[in-house]
Amino acid sequence: MKKTIISIIITLFSFSSFLQADYLLGHLERCAQDYYYSYDSNTAKYKLYYLNSRTQNWNSTTTNVGFISDGYIYDSNTSTCYPAPLPQKLGIQYHEFKFLMALMGLLIGFSWLVSFLYIFSRR
């Protein structure tokens, strides 16, 4: 029983590392760890603020970045963004992979909840 629980926990932790991904900022061709939009009242335009994966600094731009795609991994040795390898091996897109991981978490959490309710509600 303990070996089963430990193997489940190790499996969950190994999958959680794939869920931390960077974003590819389209026409800028940069990798960003986080981003947000903010309205600049001085120029009456929206600015895109992003945390650059290479420099770890917040930068801003008002140019059209095109698309912002998630599911990329930044390689600090080559300074490039590349798609996450596991969803590619499975033949699915990154947002589908995140959905499956969330569904798996809900199913495992629900099964734990039901088992604990059964154990602690016995009379």
N, C-alpha and C positions, 0 to 999 in steps of 0.2 A: 504494500500500500504506500509506504513512504517513498520507495523508488519510483512509483508511478507519479506521485505528486511532484517529486524533484524533477523528473524528466519533462513534465508538463511546464513547470516554471522555466526550465532551461530553454525549452522550445519557444515559449512566449518571449523571453528576453532576446533570443537570437533573431526572431522576426521583428522585434521592435527597432532594431538598428537599421532596418531597411526603410522605416517610415520617416527617417530624418533626411530629407532631401532638399537640395537647393532649387532655385528657379533660374531658368534661362530667359534673359531679357532679349527678346527677338533681334531687332536691328542693331542694338548696342553690342550684341554678342558677348555679353558678360554674364557671369554667374553671380547670383545674389542669394544671400541667406534669408533675407526678409525684405519686404517692401510695403509701402503704403502711399496713397494719394492724399494730397493736401491742396487746398485752394489758396493761392497767393493773391491777396487783395491788391498788392502794388502793381502787379502785371495783369491782373484779372484773368489768370490762367491757372490750370491745375498743374501741379508739379508732382513728379514721381520721385519719391525718396526711396533709396534702396541701400541695403547693407552689402557692400562689395565683398565677395568671398575671398578675393586675393589680398586686399589691403585691410580688411576688417574696419573700414571707415564708412560712415553714412555719406552718400553722394546724392545729388538731386539733378534732375533734368526736366526740361519742358518739351523736348522733342518727342515725336511719336516713336515709341519703342516697338510698335507692331504687336506681336504676341508675347505673352508671358506664360511660359510652359513650366509645369512642375515635374518632379521626378528625375531631376538631374543630380549628378554627384560631381563635386569639384575636386579635381586632382591637383594638389599643390605642387607636385613635382613638374608637371607639364603645363600648368596654368590653363587647363582646359576643362570644359564641362562635357560630360558624356552621360547618356541615359543610364538609369539604374539597371544593373545586369539581370536581376531576378525576374522582373516583369517581362523583359525581353526573352528570357529562356522559357517562360511559361506561355509566351505568345499573346499576352494581354497588355493593355495600356496601364499606365501608372495609376490613374484614378480608379480603374477596375480592381487593381491590386489592393489599394487602400480600402475599397468597399469590402473585399473579401476578408481582409484582416479585421476590419471592424465587425463584420458578421461573425467571424470566428470568436472574437472577444465577447460578443453578446451571448453566443451560444454557450461558451465555457462559463461565463459569469452566471448565466441563468441556471446551468446545471449545478454549479456550486451553491447557488442560493437555494435551490430546491433540496439539495442533499442536506444543507445545514438546517433548513426549516424542518425537514423530516427528523433529523437527529435530535434537535433541541426542543421539538414540540411533542415528543413522546411522553406519555403519562404513565 
